[in-house]
């Protein structure tokens, strides 16, 4: 049984993400954990008043998540899933990290409005993609609830830690009979023949048995190339491998995956790769 964490602030964006997750894993038994993080830092007043306010915040959050859980269960028409709730007195990003360390979820599914507070550090979605060591699914609030048919995997054909990192994706593709497009954005003066032939073979070998297509296009940057593709081709899900980068990469927000999580146009699946990648201050990271 898959374990899926569903952070919620009871907004339209988080509701859409939960509905999307239930549809996506509709035929797969899952344990869905509905998690709400709430503020516990009242200011001013005596310690007695502060304690009373903390208790009131907890009781309010508990009431809201119980009521929301009853609504969420109605969305599960197949009735093959189990549901539980978690309340966390901290920020959403920190709550997800703590729970994932305890439970090791297969997926964390978060909603996104594209209205993060800071382009450098992004939204809750980028916080999850950047810091949580598991697969993250970011669902834009305007996502249409359609069957999964066309999946795009952005690849740079650099060595991967293990192709087992793609096991969840492969299972998803098989269950939905979806087409997988391996999308490569060519750098300036790079030709399709310059792509590492051995790595390309390994990708095709791993995904054999699926309907696979290759697509290369030239772009000034990986981000611009991917945006061009998804804006002109039917794309139900964009997939990227999120590698662990250096402090400079985190600070200057150079990861394409994280920039897409900040303001995605289609659902984004970030597959976590545990292999650490060294990045110099002058190096531009692709995915």
Secondary structure as the mmCIF struct_conf table of DSSP 4:
data_model
#
loop_
_struct_conf.conf_type_id
_struct_conf.id
_struct_conf.beg_label_comp_id
_struct_conf.beg_label_asym_id
_struct_conf.beg_label_seq_id
_struct_conf.end_label_comp_id
_struct_conf.end_label_asym_id
_struct_conf.end_label_seq_id
STRN STRN1 UNK A 2 UNK A 7
BEND BEND1 UNK A 10 UNK A 11
HELX_RH_AL_P HELX_RH_AL_P1 UNK A 12 UNK A 24
TURN_TY1_P TURN_TY1_P1 UNK A 25 UNK A 27
BEND BEND2 UNK A 28 UNK A 28
STRN STRN2 UNK A 30 UNK A 37
BEND BEND3 UNK A 44 UNK A 45
HELX_RH_AL_P HELX_RH_AL_P2 UNK A 47 UNK A 75
TURN_TY1_P TURN_TY1_P2 UNK A 77 UNK A 78
STRN STRN3 UNK A 82 UNK A 88
BEND BEND4 UNK A 89 UNK A 90
HELX_RH_AL_P HELX_RH_AL_P3 UNK A 92 UNK A 103
BEND BEND5 UNK A 106 UNK A 106
STRN STRN4 UNK A 107 UNK A 112
BEND BEND6 UNK A 114 UNK A 114
BEND BEND7 UNK A 117 UNK A 117
TURN_TY1_P TURN_TY1_P3 UNK A 119 UNK A 121
HELX_RH_AL_P HELX_RH_AL_P4 UNK A 124 UNK A 131
BEND BEND8 UNK A 133 UNK A 134
STRN STRN5 UNK A 135 UNK A 140
TURN_TY1_P TURN_TY1_P4 UNK A 141 UNK A 142
STRN STRN6 UNK A 150 UNK A 154
BEND BEND9 UNK A 161 UNK A 161
HELX_RH_3T_P HELX_RH_3T_P1 UNK A 163 UNK A 166
HELX_RH_AL_P HELX_RH_AL_P5 UNK A 167 UNK A 176
TURN_TY1_P TURN_TY1_P5 UNK A 177 UNK A 177
STRN STRN7 UNK A 179 UNK A 186
HELX_LH_PP_P HELX_LH_PP_P1 UNK A 187 UNK A 187
TURN_TY1_P TURN_TY1_P6 UNK A 188 UNK A 189
HELX_RH_3T_P HELX_RH_3T_P2 UNK A 192 UNK A 194
BEND BEND10 UNK A 195 UNK A 195
HELX_RH_AL_P HELX_RH_AL_P6 UNK A 197 UNK A 206
TURN_TY1_P TURN_TY1_P7 UNK A 207 UNK A 209
BEND BEND11 UNK A 210 UNK A 210
STRN STRN8 UNK A 211 UNK A 218
BEND BEND12 UNK A 220 UNK A 221
HELX_RH_AL_P HELX_RH_AL_P7 UNK A 222 UNK A 232
BEND BEND13 UNK A 233 UNK A 233
BEND BEND14 UNK A 236 UNK A 236
STRN STRN9 UNK A 237 UNK A 244
HELX_RH_AL_P HELX_RH_AL_P8 UNK A 247 UNK A 252
TURN_TY1_P TURN_TY1_P8 UNK A 253 UNK A 253
HELX_RH_AL_P HELX_RH_AL_P9 UNK A 256 UNK A 262
BEND BEND15 UNK A 263 UNK A 263
BEND BEND16 UNK A 265 UNK A 266
STRN STRN10 UNK A 268 UNK A 276
TURN_TY1_P TURN_TY1_P9 UNK A 281 UNK A 282
HELX_LH_PP_P HELX_LH_PP_P2 UNK A 283 UNK A 285
#
